Amino acid sequence: MVKWILKKIVGSKHQKVLRKLKATVEKINQLEIEYQSLSDEALREKTANWKEHLASFEAELDEEINAWKDNKLNSISNNDHQAKRDIEEQARHRKNDKLASVHEKQDAYLNQILPQAYAVVKNGARRMVGVSYSVCDQPMTWDMIHFDCQLYGGIGLHRGMIAEMATGEGKT
């Protein structure tokens, strides 16, 4: 009885998760409205900037590893092929050891830009409404814009949660 009352007052575990995600979905919808005034090129530029920034994390690591490797290679004889192979192997191990921290930085950045990125995708879908194209030689017209429940599902999947959407459609 007490459990039932608490569940009615506080909500289920799933309702708590949805409440936490609600602010993000509202932010996505707010940004999507703002992005309607941007040009297609401005939206493409946003995406390109995000890709470039994500790639910069690994590029910094590559620069660091290459500088370390060059320093080591300069300190050995040109004829010492075994030492060169050892340094190459050590460089690969150093990079692999540090990749976890790079991935953590990339994940943090992806979480930071999540509302903007989802808003760009939703806005792109809105801009496609009414556009006709061919799928397997069959004419199709785009008529889909993301619903909030789809945003909840996408955010949940991005965060590693298992998402099930009760949409009423069949799942394969």
N, C-alpha and C positions, 0 to 999 in steps of 0.2 A: 504494500500500500504506500509506504513512504517513498519507495523507489518510483512508483508510478506518479506520485505527486511531484517529486523532484524533476522527473523527466518532463512533466507538463510545464513546470515553471522555468527550468533551466534549458530544457531541450535535449535532444539526443546528441550523441557524439557527432553524427553527420550534420546536424543543424548547427553545432558549434563551429565546425569546419567551414560551412557555408557562410556563417556570419563573419568569420575572419576573412574570407575571400571577397565578401560583398564590397568592401571599400576599394579593392583593386578593380573589380568589374565596373564600379561606378566611375572610377578614374579613367578606365579604358573608354567608356561611353562618352565621358566629357571630352577627352582628347580627340576622339573620333569626330565629334561635332566640330571641334576647332580645326581639324585637318581637312575638313570639307572645303575650306577656303584656299588650301594650298594647291599648287600646280602638281601635275604628275611628276614633273622633274624634281620638285622639292621633296616629294615622298621618296623617289628613287635615291636622292642624295642622302636622306636620312639613313636609309638602309645601307648604302655604300659606306657611310661614316661608321656605322655600327660594325660592319664587317671588317673595316680597316682597323678599328680600335681592338677588336677581338684578335686579329692577326698580330697586332703589335706586341701582345703579351708573349707569344712564342718567338717573335722576331728578336725581342730583347734577350731571351734565353739563348737563342742561336748565336747572337753577337757575343754574349758572355762566354759561351762554350768555345766558340771559334777563337776568341782572344786567348783563352786559357791554353787551347791546343797549339796555337801559333807560338806562344811563349815557350811551351815545352818543346816543340819541334825545333825552334831556333837554338835550343841548348844542347842538341845532340848532333852527332856527325851525320852527314848526308848518306853515308854508306851503311849506317846501322838500321837496316830494314826491319829487324825484329822490334827495336825500340819504337820505330814509327808505328808499327802495327799495334803495339801495346798502348801507345798514346791515343791512337784512334779508338781502340776498345775502351780505354778509360774515359774518353770524351763521350762515347755513346752511353756508358754507365752513368756519368755525371748528368747528362741530359735526362735520361730516364728517371733518375732520382729526383730531379727538380721539376719534372713535368707535372707532378701532383700539385705543387704549389701554383703552377701556371693555370692548371685546370680549375683550381679553387678561385683564382682571380677572375678567370673567364666566367665561372658560374655566378660569382658575386655581381659581375657586370651585367650578365644576362638577367639576373633578378632585378637589377636596378632599372634596366630599360624595358622590362616586360610590359608595363602598361602602354608605353609608347609603341612598342613593336606590335602588340596585339591591336592597338588602335589603327596603325598603318594597314595591317592586314584586313581589318574590318572595313576600313575606308576603301581599300582596293576592291573588296567585294561589292561595296555599294556603287563604286564607279563602273563596275562591270555589268550592273543590272541593265538588261535590254540589249546587250551585245550578243550577236549571233555568231556561232562558230560551228565547226564540223567535228563530230566525234564518231569515228568508225564510219565515215561517209554518211552520217545521219545529222541533219541540222538540229542544233540545240540553241536555246536562248538562255543566257544567264539570268536567274531570278532569285538568287540566294544572298541573304545578308545574315551574318552571324547573330544568333539569339544569345541572350545572357547565359542560358543554361549551357550553351556550347563554349562560351568563354570560361565558365566555371570548370567545365570538363578539361579544357585545354590547360588552364592554370594548374589544375590538380595533376595532370599528366606531367607537366613541366617540373613540378615539385616532387615527382616520384610517387605520387599517390595512385591508388587504383581508382579509376573513375568509371562509374556506371551511370549512364543517363537514361532515365525512364522516358524515352521519347515516343514510345509506342511503335517504333519502326523495328523491323527485323534486324538482327545483328548476325553477322557471319564471322 
